C-alpha cells in the first residue's frame, strides 16, 4: 500500500496521518448519523470483538470450575499465568515477528521511522529495548495481571460479591458489557494522570516511558506499581454489580488491548489492499510528547476536557508548547521564591 496516500513523511522518515485525530463522534454536535454508525462499527469490530472472543475461550476452556476457585492455591494460579503468558507471547510475538523482525511492510505507516532494535541504549536492560520490555512484561506485568485475575475470580466463587446471572439480568449485563471500553478509558486516564505526577513519574512511570519509540513488547513493560494499577481495572466489577465473564472481558481489554497503543504503525497491512487500523496514534503522541493524551483515542474525551488533547496537528503542537511554557514559568517562579 502507498502510505503517502494517507499521510506524510518528514525528513527523518517519521510518518503521520493526514487526517487529525477526532474524539468519538458520539460527542460531536450537530449529531451526524453516518459518522456515528461508523464509530459504532469501529467500537465493536475488530478489537473489542477479539477481546470478547478471547474472554469466552478462556471462560469455557481455561478458567477452573467454581469449586476449585473457592480455594486460593498456586495450582490454578500458575495455570492461569502460563496461559496468559503463552497467549501474550503468541499475540504480541506475532506482531513483533512480522512487523519488527521480518519488517514485512518496512516503514510504511510507521510513526517513528526507526526500529528499536537498531538503537541500543543504556536506559534498557542489556542496552536493548526489546529484551528489557520483554522481560519486564513476563516477570512483572503478566504475573500482576494473573494476580488480579485470581483475586476477582476467587471473590466471585466464594460469594464476596454478587454474581449476577445472564438469565436473570440479560439487558443490564449486555449494557454493562458494552460499557467495558468506557470503564477502561476512564480508569486508564485517572491512573495514568496520577503516575505522571513528579514523584510517581520518577519512580514508577518513567520505566514505561523509556520506550519513546514503542513497539509491541513495550505494551506491558511497566514498573510493578503501574502494572498492578493498570490491570486492577477489573476490580471495578467487584464494586459494580456484575458477572465474572464481564470482569474477565475488562481484564482482557487491558491486557491484550495494551498492544493497540504500542504497535507503532497506524495500519498493519494484511494484504496489498487490506489493512487493519491500529488506533495507535493518540498513544504514540503521548510517548512522543509525554504530557498529552493520557486517556485513549477520545472515546471519553477527558483529555479534551482537561486540555491535554493532541490531535496531531500544528495547532495542537502550538497549544502544547504554550502549556509547557506556562508550566516552566510557574516552576521558575516557585524556584525563585524558594
N, C-alpha and C positions, 0 to 999 in steps of 0.2 A: 504494500500500500504506500501511497505517496503522502507522508505525514505533513508535507508543506501545503496540502490542500485543506488541512485542518488547523494549522498553526504556523508559527515562525520559529526559526533557529538563529541564535545570536552567534557572534564570532567565536565564543568559547565552545560552541556545539550544544548549548542547552536549548531545549525545545519548550515552547509554551503554547497552549491552545489559543486560537484566535478569538474564541467566544469567552467573555468574562464569566466567572462563577456566578451563579444565581442561587438565592435561597429557595427553599421548596415553594413551588407555585401555589400551594395551599395558603400561603401567606400573602400572595400577590393581590393587589387591588388596582383596577377592577378585576373581578374574577374572570378567568379565561378557561372555559370548559376543556378545550382541546389540550392546553398545557397541563391542566390538572389531570386529565386522563393519562397523558404521557408520564407525568410524575407518578401516578398510581401504579402504572405498569412497572416502572423502574423501582418502585417501593417494594414490590413483590418479587419481581424477576430481574436478574437471576440470583442475586446474592442471598436474599432472605429465604428464598425457596431452597437454596443449597443448605443454609443453616438449619432449616426445618427438616430437611431430608436426613442430615447427619443426626439430628436430635432423635428422630423416630428410629433410625438404625440403632443408635445407642440404647434407646429405651427398650426395644424388643430383643436385642442381641447382646448387649454389653452390661447394662445396669443389672445388678443382682436382684434377687427377689426380696420382698419386703422383710421377711423373717431374717434374712441374712443382714440386711441393713439396720436392723434394730440393735445390733451389737457392733460397736466400733472395733475393728480389727485391721491388722496390717494386710491380711489376706485379700480382701476385696478392694482395699485402698490401693495396694500395689498393682492389682489387676487393672483398675481404672487408670492409674498412672501409666502403665505400659501401653494401654490402648490410646490414651491421649498423646503420648509421646510418639507412638507409631503413626497416628493419624496426622499429626503436625509434620512429622518427618516426610511423609508421603506428599501432603498438600503443599507445604512451603518448599520442600525439597524439589518438587517437580517444577515449580516456577523458577526457583534458583537454577536448576539444571538447564532448563531450556532457554531462559531469557538472560541468565547471568554467566553461566559456564559455557554453553554452546553458542549463546548470543544469537539465537535464531532470527531475530529481527534487528540485529545490530543496535543502533541508537535511535531507530525510528520511534517516535512518540516518547522518547526518554527525556524526562525533565532535566536531569543533570547528564551532560554528555559523557562523563567519566564513569567508569565502573569501580566500585570499592576495592576489588582485588588488585587493581593497578596502582593503588595509592596506599602503601603501608604507612602506619602512623603509631607513634609511641603511646597514644592515648588508649590503645586497644591491647588486650592480652595478645602476646606473641606478635605484636605490631600488625595484626590482621583484623579488620572489621568483621569479616565473615566468621573467623574462628571465635572471636570474642562474642559476637552476637549469638552464634550457635550454642556455645557453652552456657552463656547466661540464660538462654531460653530453656535449656534442658536441665540445668542444675537449680534454677531459681523459679522461673515463671510457671513452667508446666507442673512442678510439684505443688506450687501455691494454687494454681488452677484446680488441681486434684483435691487439695485440702478443702477448698470452698465447696467443691462438688460433694465430697464425702460428708461434710457438715450439714449441708441443706438436705441431702437425701436421708441422712440419719434423723434429722429433725422431723421430716415428714413421716418416716417409718414408725417412730415411737410416739407420734401424736403431739409433739410440742407445738405444732402449728396446724391450722385447719387444712385438710386435704380435700379441696372441692373436686367433685367428680363431673365429668363431661355429661353424664346422664342427667344430673340434677341442675347444672348451671351451663348449658351449652352456649347461650348467647353471651353471657358475661365472660366466659373463658375464651371464646372466639375473639371478642373485643379486646381482651387483655393480651392475647397473642399478637394482635395487630399493633398493640402499643409497645411491644418489646423494643423495637428500634428507637422509639421515643424515650423510653426509660434509659436505654443505653446512652443516648446522646446527652441527656440532662446529667446523668451520673458522671459521664466522662468529662463533660465541661467542668463540673464542680470540683472533681478530684484533680483534674489537670490544672485548673487555675490555682488550686491550693498548693500543688507541688511546684508551681512557678514562683511562689514567694521566696525571697532570697535565701533563707536558711535551708528550706527544703529543696530548693533547686540545687544548691551547692552540694548537699549531702545525699540527695536522692535522685532527682530527675536528671541531673547532668549526665548520669550514666547513659540514659537513653539518647540524650541529645549529642553525645559524642558522634553519633551517626548522622552527620549533617546531610550526607548523601545516602538516604536509607535504601535498603534492599530487603528482600523477603525475611531474612534471618533477623533483621532489625526489629521486626514487628513485636516480638515478645522479649526483646533484650532490655530488661529493666532491673533496677535495684529491687531487692525483695519487698521493701515497703510499698513501692509503686505496683509491683506485681500483685501483691495481695489486694490493695485498694482497687486496682483495675478489675480483677476478677470478682471482687466482692459485690459487683452489681447484681449478681444472682440472689444476694441476701435480701433484696427488696421484696422478693416473693415469700419471705418469711414474715414480712410486715403487711404486705398487701395480701388479702385472701386470694389464694392461687392454687396451682396444681404443679407437682414436680416436673411434669413434662414441659410446662412453660418456663419454669426456673431453669431447666436444662437448656431450653432454647435460648434463654437470656445469656447463659454461660457460653454457649456455642457462638452466639453473635459477637461476644467479646473475644473469645479465644481464637476461633477460626477467622473471625471478621477482622482481626487486627492487621491482617496482611493487606487489606484494601488500601490503607493509607501509606503503606510502605513498599508497594510494588515497584514504584519508581517510574512506571510507564503510564501514560494516560490511557492507552489501549494496548491490549495483548492480541496480537494477530493470530487468529485461529486458522485462517486460510488467506488467500490473496484478496478475497472480497469480504471476509467476515472478521470482525474484531470485537473483543469483549471490553466494555468500558470498565475501568478500574475504580473510578470515583476517588482517585488518589491525590488529585491536585491540591485540594484545600489543605490536607495534612502535610503534603510536600512543602507547601508555602510556610507552614508552621516550622518544619525542620530547617527551612532556609532562613527564616526571619526571627524565629524563637518566640516572639510575643504577639502573634496573630493567630487567629483560627484555633482557639483552644478546644472547640467542640468538633462536630463533624463537618459535613458539607452543606449545612443550612437547613436540615430537616426541622430543627427547632432553632430559630435564628438568634441564639443567645449572644453569639459573637457580634452580630449586627447591633443588637440592643445595647450591649455594653461598650461598643466602639472598637472591637478588636477585629472586625471582619476585613479580610483582604481577598478581593476577587481576582487578583492577578493583573489589574490594570495599573497604568501610571498614576492615575488619580488616587488609587488605594495606596500606592507606594508613597505618594506625597503626604497623604493623611498619616500614614505610619511614621514617616520621618518627622513630621510636625509633633506627633505624640512623643516620640523619642526625645526630641529636643526639649520639650516641656519637662519631661521626666529628668533629663540631665540637668536642666536649670534648677529644679527642685532639690536634687541631690547636692548640687554645688552650693546652693543657698544654705542647706542644712549643714554641710561641712563647714561653711564659713562661720555659721553661728556657733558651731561646736569648738 
